[in-house]
Amino acid sequence: MHFESYKSESLDRMLTVDEVAHLLHVHPSTVRRWEKQGQLKSYRLGSKGVIRFKREDISNFINFATNCRAEVGVGYGKQWLKGAKGGE
């Protein structure tokens, strides 16, 4: 395997539920719930349908949540998550 292809593969590697939970400082079941609710974009892979997330999508989610918290003045919680779904 060439170094460039290895480098590309490691940058494009998708994240697991546990990795996303760690990045967002939430429990893995919260990540799964947000994924089912459509608040986190996910991809189902393989015959077992394992859940994976693109780093870019998680980064966008973090940026959105940070902007909503700054505008609304609340911490992690339902207020900014409602905004992630379009203000339901």
Backbone torsions as a table, in degrees:
resi	resn	phi	psi	omega
1	MET	NA	132.4	178.2
2	HIS	-76.4	152.0	-179.7
3	PHE	-60.6	-41.6	-177.3
4	GLU	-62.8	-41.4	-179.9
5	SER	-69.6	-36.1	177.2
6	TYR	-64.6	-43.6	179.4
7	LYS	-61.2	-44.7	179.5
8	SER	-63.2	-43.6	179.9
9	GLU	-63.3	-40.8	-178.1
10	SER	-70.3	-31.5	178.0
11	LEU	-74.1	-31.9	-177.2
12	ASP	-90.7	-2.7	-177.3
13	ARG	-58.9	135.0	-179.2
14	MET	-85.3	157.4	-175.7
15	LEU	-94.7	147.8	175.9
16	THR	-86.1	170.5	176.3
17	VAL	-58.3	-45.4	-179.3
18	ASP	-63.0	-39.6	178.7
19	GLU	-65.4	-41.2	178.6
20	VAL	-66.5	-41.9	178.2
21	ALA	-58.4	-42.6	179.0
22	HIS	-63.1	-44.6	-179.9
23	LEU	-63.9	-36.6	-176.4
24	LEU	-92.7	-4.0	-179.5
25	HIS	60.0	44.6	177.3
26	VAL	-133.7	168.4	177.8
27	HIS	-75.1	147.5	178.4
28	PRO	-54.6	-33.3	178.4
29	SER	-65.6	-29.2	175.9
30	THR	-67.3	-41.4	177.5
31	VAL	-61.9	-44.1	179.2
32	ARG	-63.1	-40.9	179.0
33	ARG	-63.5	-46.5	179.2
34	TRP	-61.7	-36.4	178.4
35	GLU	-65.6	-45.2	179.3
36	LYS	-64.5	-34.2	-180.0
37	GLN	-79.6	-7.0	179.3
38	GLY	84.3	11.3	180.0
39	GLN	-81.2	-24.9	174.5
40	LEU	-118.4	127.1	178.2
41	LYS	-74.2	131.7	-177.7
42	SER	-135.4	170.1	179.6
43	TYR	-134.4	135.0	177.6
44	ARG	-98.5	127.5	-175.8
45	LEU	-119.6	146.2	173.8
46	GLY	71.3	-180.0	-178.0
47	SER	-69.9	-23.8	178.8
48	LYS	-85.6	-12.3	178.4
49	GLY	68.5	38.8	179.7
50	VAL	-63.5	145.1	-177.1
51	ILE	-86.6	132.2	174.6
52	ARG	-136.6	156.9	-177.7
53	PHE	-129.9	142.5	174.5
54	LYS	-82.6	141.0	178.8
55	ARG	-56.1	-40.6	-178.7
56	GLU	-61.6	-40.7	179.3
57	ASP	-65.5	-39.5	178.9
58	ILE	-69.1	-39.4	177.0
59	SER	-61.1	-43.2	177.2
60	ASN	-62.5	-40.3	178.3
61	PHE	-62.8	-44.6	179.4
62	ILE	-63.0	-44.2	178.7
63	ASN	-62.0	-43.3	178.9
64	PHE	-62.0	-46.8	-179.2
65	ALA	-63.1	-40.2	179.5
66	THR	-64.3	-43.5	178.6
67	ASN	-64.2	-41.2	179.6
68	CYS	-65.9	-41.1	179.2
69	ARG	-62.7	-40.8	-179.1
70	ALA	-66.5	-39.3	-178.5
71	GLU	-73.5	-41.6	-175.1
72	VAL	-89.1	-29.0	-179.5
73	GLY	81.1	33.7	177.6
74	VAL	-122.9	160.4	176.8
75	GLY	-83.0	-164.0	176.0
76	TYR	-57.6	138.5	178.1
77	GLY	161.7	-170.7	-173.2
78	LYS	-66.4	-30.1	-176.6
79	GLN	-57.6	-54.1	-176.5
80	TRP	-78.0	-23.4	176.6
81	LEU	-68.7	-33.1	176.0
82	LYS	-62.0	-37.9	177.9
83	GLY	-64.5	-31.1	180.0
84	ALA	-66.5	-24.4	-179.2
85	LYS	-101.1	10.2	176.8
86	GLY	92.3	23.6	173.0
87	GLY	81.8	29.1	178.3
88	GLU	-63.0	NA	NA
